[in-house]
Amino acid sequence: MTSLVVQMPQKKTEPRMEEDRITTSIKITPSVWKQFKKYAIDRDSEISTLLEEIIRKELEPSSKKHTQ
């Protein structure tokens, strides 16, 4: 039997956060998760990084959110 090893292309690395990251879980409908994965792929971003960015934007004071 012959084995074939294929190396996956490296994604661009995101800048290192100052704070350590933790692993967590969420409950979400499969259809929304599928759409979000496609959204992240289209933006060439890691799912967790993109989700964290969205959460950070939501946590900004309302005055900052309305000026953007």
MOPAC internal coordinates of N, CA, C and O (Angstrom, degrees):
PM7 1SCF
backbone

  N    0.0000 0     0.00 0     0.00 0    0    0    0
  C    1.4486 1     0.00 0     0.00 0    1    0    0
  C    1.5296 1   108.41 1     0.00 0    2    1    0
  O    1.2310 1   120.49 1   -43.64 1    3    2    1
  N    1.3128 1   116.68 1   136.36 1    3    2    1
  C    1.4513 1   122.61 1  -178.72 1    5    3    2
  C    1.5177 1   109.65 1  -106.78 1    6    5    3
  O    1.2310 1   120.95 1   -42.53 1    7    6    5
  N    1.3308 1   115.78 1   137.47 1    7    6    5
  C    1.4623 1   120.78 1   177.74 1    9    7    6
  C    1.5165 1   109.23 1  -104.81 1   10    9    7
  O    1.2310 1   121.73 1   -34.72 1   11   10    9
  N    1.3025 1   114.30 1   145.28 1   11   10    9
  C    1.4536 1   120.61 1   177.22 1   13   11   10
  C    1.5263 1   107.38 1  -123.77 1   14   13   11
  O    1.2310 1   120.67 1   -54.47 1   15   14   13
  N    1.3181 1   116.32 1   125.53 1   15   14   13
  C    1.4589 1   121.23 1   179.12 1   17   15   14
  C    1.5179 1   108.19 1  -108.69 1   18   17   15
  O    1.2310 1   121.11 1   -55.61 1   19   18   17
  N    1.3195 1   115.48 1   124.39 1   19   18   17
  C    1.4538 1   121.13 1   179.70 1   21   19   18
  C    1.5167 1   107.65 1  -116.73 1   22   21   19
  O    1.2310 1   120.57 1   -57.51 1   23   22   21
  N    1.3196 1   116.51 1   122.49 1   23   22   21
  C    1.4504 1   119.82 1   177.39 1   25   23   22
  C    1.5095 1   109.82 1   -83.61 1   26   25   23
  O    1.2310 1   121.06 1   -48.17 1   27   26   25
  N    1.3288 1   115.57 1   131.83 1   27   26   25
  C    1.4460 1   120.79 1   178.81 1   29   27   26
  C    1.5258 1   108.58 1   -78.16 1   30   29   27
  O    1.2310 1   120.22 1   -35.40 1   31   30   29
  N    1.3216 1   117.18 1   144.60 1   31   30   29
  C    1.4675 1   119.00 1   178.92 1   33   31   30
  C    1.5248 1   110.31 1   -63.32 1   34   33   31
  O    1.2310 1   120.94 1   -35.66 1   35   34   33
  N    1.3097 1   115.81 1   144.34 1   35   34   33
  C    1.4608 1   121.64 1   179.08 1   37   35   34
  C    1.5224 1   109.64 1   -77.83 1   38   37   35
  O    1.2310 1   120.72 1   -47.73 1   39   38   37
  N    1.3105 1   116.23 1   132.27 1   39   38   37
  C    1.4588 1   119.60 1   174.26 1   41   39   38
  C    1.5126 1   107.94 1   -80.90 1   42   41   39
  O    1.2310 1   121.18 1   -24.80 1   43   42   41
  N    1.3201 1   115.35 1   155.20 1   43   42   41
  C    1.4579 1   117.61 1   177.34 1   45   43   42
  C    1.5222 1   108.30 1   -62.53 1   46   45   43
  O    1.2310 1   120.71 1   -39.74 1   47   46   45
  N    1.3076 1   116.24 1   140.26 1   47   46   45
  C    1.4546 1   119.99 1  -177.44 1   49   47   46
  C    1.5178 1   110.36 1   -84.06 1   50   49   47
  O    1.2310 1   121.56 1   -39.47 1   51   50   49
  N    1.3036 1   114.62 1   140.53 1   51   50   49
  C    1.4585 1   121.06 1   178.25 1   53   51   50
  C    1.5216 1   108.20 1   -83.87 1   54   53   51
  O    1.2310 1   120.00 1   -28.56 1   55   54   53
  N    1.3201 1   117.61 1   151.44 1   55   54   53
  C    1.4604 1   119.45 1   177.80 1   57   55   54
  C    1.5220 1   110.76 1   -59.68 1   58   57   55
  O    1.2310 1   120.65 1   -37.85 1   59   58   57
  N    1.3101 1   116.36 1   142.15 1   59   58   57
  C    1.4644 1   122.14 1  -178.59 1   61   59   58
  C    1.5225 1   109.86 1   -68.31 1   62   61   59
  O    1.2310 1   121.13 1   -50.02 1   63   62   61
  N    1.3129 1   115.45 1   129.98 1   63   62   61
  C    1.4486 1   120.73 1   177.36 1   65   63   62
  C    1.5254 1   108.25 1   -76.87 1   66   65   63
  O    1.2310 1   120.15 1   -30.45 1   67   66   65
  N    1.3142 1   117.32 1   149.55 1   67   66   65
  C    1.4536 1   120.84 1   177.40 1   69   67   66
  C    1.5175 1   110.99 1   -66.83 1   70   69   67
  O    1.2310 1   120.61 1   145.21 1   71   70   69
  N    1.2951 1   116.45 1   -34.79 1   71   70   69
  C    1.4484 1   122.67 1  -175.86 1   73   71   70
  C    1.5337 1   109.28 1   -93.55 1   74   73   71
  O    1.2310 1   120.55 1   -37.56 1   75   74   73
  N    1.3424 1   116.56 1   142.44 1   75   74   73
  C    1.4584 1   119.41 1   175.76 1   77   75   74
  C    1.5163 1   109.39 1   -65.67 1   78   77   75
  O    1.2310 1   120.86 1   -28.07 1   79   78   77
  N    1.3205 1   115.96 1   151.93 1   79   78   77
  C    1.4580 1   120.91 1  -179.91 1   81   79   78
  C    1.5206 1   108.82 1  -102.56 1   82   81   79
  O    1.2310 1   120.60 1   -28.85 1   83   82   81
  N    1.3177 1   116.47 1   151.15 1   83   82   81
  C    1.4538 1   121.90 1   177.94 1   85   83   82
  C    1.5247 1   109.11 1  -116.43 1   86   85   83
  O    1.2310 1   121.08 1   -19.65 1   87   86   85
  N    1.3027 1   115.53 1   160.35 1   87   86   85
  C    1.4557 1   121.08 1   174.82 1   89   87   86
  C    1.5221 1   107.49 1   -95.86 1   90   89   87
  O    1.2310 1   121.29 1   -45.54 1   91   90   89
  N    1.3228 1   115.14 1   134.46 1   91   90   89
  C    1.4553 1   120.40 1  -179.94 1   93   91   90
  C    1.5150 1   108.34 1  -141.15 1   94   93   91
  O    1.2310 1   119.99 1    -1.30 1   95   94   93
  N    1.3045 1   117.62 1   178.70 1   95   94   93
  C    1.4646 1   119.34 1   177.99 1   97   95   94
  C    1.5225 1   109.52 1  -139.04 1   98   97   95
  O    1.2310 1   121.47 1   -23.40 1   99   98   97
  N    1.3160 1   114.80 1   156.60 1   99   98   97
  C    1.4571 1   121.65 1   177.21 1  101   99   98
  C    1.5216 1   107.76 1  -134.73 1  102  101   99
  O    1.2310 1   120.99 1   -20.83 1  103  102  101
  N    1.3119 1   115.72 1   159.17 1  103  102  101
  C    1.4644 1   120.12 1   172.91 1  105  103  102
  C    1.5203 1   106.50 1  -106.18 1  106  105  103
  O    1.2310 1   121.31 1   -51.83 1  107  106  105
  N    1.3173 1   115.09 1   128.17 1  107  106  105
  C    1.4562 1   121.05 1  -176.04 1  109  107  106
  C    1.5288 1   108.09 1  -149.30 1  110  109  107
  O    1.2310 1   120.46 1   -29.76 1  111  110  109
  N    1.3146 1   116.72 1   150.24 1  111  110  109
  C    1.4642 1   118.67 1   179.56 1  113  111  110
  C    1.5308 1   109.34 1   -68.40 1  114  113  111
  O    1.2310 1   120.58 1   -35.88 1  115  114  113
  N    1.3173 1   116.51 1   144.12 1  115  114  113
  C    1.4742 1   119.92 1  -178.98 1  117  115  114
  C    1.5282 1   113.35 1   -57.44 1  118  117  115
  O    1.2310 1   119.96 1   144.47 1  119  118  117
  N    1.3235 1   117.68 1   -35.53 1  119  118  117
  C    1.4666 1   119.09 1  -178.49 1  121  119  118
  C    1.5317 1   111.61 1   -67.64 1  122  121  119
  O    1.2310 1   120.21 1   140.20 1  123  122  121
  N    1.3311 1   117.21 1   -39.80 1  123  122  121
  C    1.4616 1   120.62 1   178.33 1  125  123  122
  C    1.5298 1   109.38 1   -68.15 1  126  125  123
  O    1.2310 1   120.08 1   138.62 1  127  126  125
  N    1.3285 1   117.45 1   -41.38 1  127  126  125
  C    1.4630 1   120.74 1   179.34 1  129  127  126
  C    1.5251 1   110.88 1   -61.39 1  130  129  127
  O    1.2310 1   120.50 1   138.33 1  131  130  129
  N    1.3209 1   116.65 1   -41.67 1  131  130  129
  C    1.4637 1   120.82 1   178.83 1  133  131  130
  C    1.5319 1   110.41 1   -62.31 1  134  133  131
  O    1.2310 1   120.36 1   136.09 1  135  134  133
  N    1.3253 1   116.92 1   -43.91 1  135  134  133
  C    1.4654 1   120.82 1   178.31 1  137  135  134
  C    1.5214 1   111.01 1   -62.61 1  138  137  135
  O    1.2310 1   120.53 1   139.34 1  139  138  137
  N    1.3336 1   116.59 1   -40.66 1  139  138  137
  C    1.4616 1   120.17 1  -178.73 1  141  139  138
  C    1.5264 1   111.26 1   -68.11 1  142  141  139
  O    1.2310 1   120.28 1   141.37 1  143  142  141
  N    1.3295 1   117.07 1   -38.63 1  143  142  141
  C    1.4668 1   119.93 1   177.08 1  145  143  142
  C    1.5264 1   110.31 1   -61.76 1  146  145  143
  O    1.2310 1   120.22 1   137.11 1  147  146  145
  N    1.3265 1   117.18 1   -42.89 1  147  146  145
  C    1.4642 1   120.75 1   177.24 1  149  147  146
  C    1.5283 1   110.62 1   -62.97 1  150  149  147
  O    1.2310 1   120.58 1   138.44 1  151  150  149
  N    1.3257 1   116.50 1   -41.56 1  151  150  149
  C    1.4594 1   122.47 1   178.29 1  153  151  150
  C    1.5307 1   110.10 1   -58.27 1  154  153  151
  O    1.2310 1   120.09 1   134.31 1  155  154  153
  N    1.3222 1   117.44 1   -45.69 1  155  154  153
  C    1.4650 1   121.74 1   179.49 1  157  155  154
  C    1.5307 1   111.08 1   -65.59 1  158  157  155
  O    1.2310 1   120.18 1   137.89 1  159  158  157
  N    1.3214 1   117.26 1   -42.11 1  159  158  157
  C    1.4655 1   121.24 1   179.26 1  161  159  158
  C    1.5246 1   110.07 1   -62.50 1  162  161  159
  O    1.2310 1   120.26 1   136.54 1  163  162  161
  N    1.3270 1   117.11 1   -43.46 1  163  162  161
  C    1.4652 1   121.22 1   179.53 1  165  163  162
  C    1.5261 1   112.10 1   -60.49 1  166  165  163
  O    1.2310 1   120.54 1   151.92 1  167  166  165
  N    1.3104 1   116.58 1   -28.08 1  167  166  165
  C    1.4670 1   121.04 1   179.99 1  169  167  166
  C    1.5228 1   112.44 1   -98.56 1  170  169  167
  O    1.2310 1   120.73 1  -172.00 1  171  170  169
  N    1.3293 1   116.21 1     8.00 1  171  170  169
  C    1.4615 1   122.50 1   179.90 1  173  171  170
  C    1.5318 1   111.03 1    51.31 1  174  173  171
  O    1.2310 1   121.40 1  -131.72 1  175  174  173
  N    1.3283 1   114.92 1    48.28 1  175  174  173
  C    1.4577 1   121.37 1  -176.63 1  177  175  174
  C    1.5262 1   109.96 1  -128.31 1  178  177  175
  O    1.2310 1   121.28 1   -28.06 1  179  178  177
  N    1.3170 1   115.16 1   151.94 1  179  178  177
  C    1.4645 1   120.44 1   172.72 1  181  179  178
  C    1.5250 1   107.77 1   -71.09 1  182  181  179
  O    1.2310 1   120.54 1   -37.00 1  183  182  181
  N    1.3246 1   116.57 1   143.00 1  183  182  181
  C    1.4537 1   121.13 1  -178.83 1  185  183  182
  C    1.5270 1   110.89 1   -58.68 1  186  185  183
  O    1.2310 1   120.27 1   132.46 1  187  186  185
  N    1.3240 1   117.09 1   -47.54 1  187  186  185
  C    1.4652 1   119.86 1  -177.00 1  189  187  186
  C    1.5261 1   111.77 1   -64.81 1  190  189  187
  O    1.2310 1   120.17 1   142.54 1  191  190  189
  N    1.3226 1   117.27 1   -37.46 1  191  190  189
  C    1.4636 1   120.71 1   179.12 1  193  191  190
  C    1.5244 1   110.60 1   -66.03 1  194  193  191
  O    1.2310 1   120.73 1   134.58 1  195  194  193
  N    1.3124 1   116.20 1   -45.42 1  195  194  193
  C    1.4589 1   120.51 1   179.93 1  197  195  194
  C    1.5252 1   111.09 1   -63.98 1  198  197  195
  O    1.2310 1   120.47 1   136.51 1  199  198  197
  N    1.3119 1   116.70 1   -43.49 1  199  198  197
  C    1.4619 1   120.78 1   179.15 1  201  199  198
  C    1.5277 1   110.67 1   -62.40 1  202  201  199
  O    1.2310 1   120.38 1   138.59 1  203  202  201
  N    1.3320 1   116.87 1   -41.41 1  203  202  201
  C    1.4620 1   120.15 1   178.13 1  205  203  202
  C    1.5280 1   110.97 1   -63.13 1  206  205  203
  O    1.2310 1   120.00 1   139.33 1  207  206  205
  N    1.3243 1   117.61 1   -40.67 1  207  206  205
  C    1.4671 1   120.92 1   177.93 1  209  207  206
  C    1.5241 1   111.07 1   -61.15 1  210  209  207
  O    1.2310 1   120.45 1   137.26 1  211  210  209
  N    1.3253 1   116.74 1   -42.74 1  211  210  209
  C    1.4687 1   121.04 1   179.63 1  213  211  210
  C    1.5221 1   110.53 1   -64.37 1  214  213  211
  O    1.2310 1   120.47 1   137.13 1  215  214  213
  N    1.3276 1   116.71 1   -42.87 1  215  214  213
  C    1.4647 1   120.35 1   179.28 1  217  215  214
  C    1.5253 1   110.05 1   -64.25 1  218  217  215
  O    1.2310 1   120.24 1   136.66 1  219  218  217
  N    1.3268 1   117.14 1   -43.34 1  219  218  217
  C    1.4753 1   120.34 1   179.01 1  221  219  218
  C    1.5326 1   110.74 1   -59.07 1  222  221  219
  O    1.2310 1   120.22 1   137.52 1  223  222  221
  N    1.3372 1   117.18 1   -42.48 1  223  222  221
  C    1.4685 1   120.49 1   178.72 1  225  223  222
  C    1.5221 1   111.12 1   -61.01 1  226  225  223
  O    1.2310 1   120.61 1   139.79 1  227  226  225
  N    1.3303 1   116.45 1   -40.21 1  227  226  225
  C    1.4631 1   120.66 1   179.63 1  229  227  226
  C    1.5207 1   111.54 1   -67.26 1  230  229  227
  O    1.2310 1   120.08 1   151.43 1  231  230  229
  N    1.3184 1   117.46 1   -28.57 1  231  230  229
  C    1.4620 1   121.46 1  -178.04 1  233  231  230
  C    1.5206 1   113.56 1   -85.72 1  234  233  231
  O    1.2310 1   120.07 1   171.55 1  235  234  233
  N    1.3385 1   117.47 1    -8.45 1  235  234  233
  C    1.4626 1   120.99 1   177.86 1  237  235  234
  C    1.5210 1   109.63 1   -63.23 1  238  237  235
  O    1.2310 1   120.65 1   -31.13 1  239  238  237
  N    1.3205 1   116.36 1   148.87 1  239  238  237
  C    1.4695 1   118.40 1   174.94 1  241  239  238
  C    1.5279 1   110.10 1   -55.44 1  242  241  239
  O    1.2310 1   120.06 1   -34.77 1  243  242  241
  N    1.2988 1   117.50 1   145.23 1  243  242  241
  C    1.4660 1   121.62 1  -174.89 1  245  243  242
  C    1.5242 1   112.99 1   -58.25 1  246  245  243
  O    1.2310 1   119.67 1   150.50 1  247  246  245
  N    1.3267 1   118.23 1   -29.50 1  247  246  245
  C    1.4627 1   119.78 1   179.98 1  249  247  246
  C    1.5388 1   110.49 1   -65.57 1  250  249  247
  O    1.2310 1   119.64 1   144.50 1  251  250  249
  N    1.3148 1   118.29 1   -35.50 1  251  250  249
  C    1.4600 1   120.84 1   178.64 1  253  251  250
  C    1.5274 1   110.71 1   -71.17 1  254  253  251
  O    1.2310 1   120.19 1   139.26 1  255  254  253
  N    1.3463 1   117.24 1   -40.74 1  255  254  253
  C    1.4557 1   120.80 1  -178.17 1  257  255  254
  C    1.5199 1   111.70 1   -62.64 1  258  257  255
  O    1.2310 1   119.64 1   143.14 1  259  258  257
  N    1.3200 1   118.28 1   -36.86 1  259  258  257
  C    1.4632 1   120.91 1  -176.22 1  261  259  258
  C    1.5266 1   113.15 1   -79.20 1  262  261  259
  O    1.2310 1   120.02 1   163.64 1  263  262  261
  N    1.3274 1   117.57 1   -16.36 1  263  262  261
  C    1.4522 1   119.43 1  -178.51 1  265  263  262
  C    1.5164 1   112.09 1   -89.18 1  266  265  263
  O    1.2310 1   119.64 1   171.65 1  267  266  265
  N    1.3080 1   118.28 1    -8.35 1  267  266  265
  C    1.4564 1   121.15 1  -177.87 1  269  267  266
  C    1.4991 1   112.02 1   -90.83 1  270  269  267
  O    1.2310 1   120.10 1   180.00 1  271  270  269

